[in-house]
Amino acid sequence: MITMNPIFLNLILPFFFGTVIGSFLNVCIYRIPKELSVIYPGSKCPQCDTKIGWADNIPIIGFLLLKGKCRACNNIISLRYLSVEVLTGIVSVVTMLTFGFSIEMTVYLILFYILLVISVIDIEHFYIPNCLIYGILILWLMYWFNNFSLSFSIESFVASGIFGGFLWATRVAGQLVFKKEALGIGDVWLGFTLGLFLHWGDAIIALYIAFITAAIYGIGGMLSNRLFFGQKIPFGPFLAVGVFIEIILETEIYHFIELYIF
């Protein structure tokens, strides 16, 4: 009988799988804001439009062999491409180790992949495409049909209301107090859809993590003179971080709260 090495099965295989997905996510990140097809045509250099060969398209390895430059025009390839592939590989490993091979693993992996695309697009363009929010909603509906129950439905809708409702209230309060947009409407709709995947307590914790990490980033940026007070920063990535940490470390977070807070 053939047995799989646990290291290969639990670490190497999911990481490699993740990097392949990450390569496709890079295509989505580049093309969705331009309203281009993510399927056709094949990958090409954004600078000279030269088609990228299969060997140069191998995740991580292709970037390293090319030394971060296009083979045809020698223009620098953004480090974002490598970063997304590596990060997607890490997210895949962590998710697989947390949930094992299960429906939950599949659902959360797809959710995290979409959130990664949303995060990078928000960072680069300061907006969240509606099609990606619709994708999250469709994913939840499929999960909901598979796990339908009255209690599950109520819990999801309550968490969605808490998550999205708080962001909506923050947006309105910012407009009233500061006379300008404190949160984009895309962040609000993202909050409503993400809340569907959480319990009401999870929604509160995810929001807390999102706002804390955003505050740390903002304060750190101002102290290092990379940001100035009142500068607009994308909030989608922080929502993604909050949800990812809460879903992956849910048990540990609740244990910490029970042990040190209550």
Summary of the structure (lengths in Angstrom):
residues: 262
radius of gyration: 20.0
end to end distance: 50.7
largest distance: 68.6
contacts: 767
relative contact order: 0.09
helix: 70%
strand: 2%
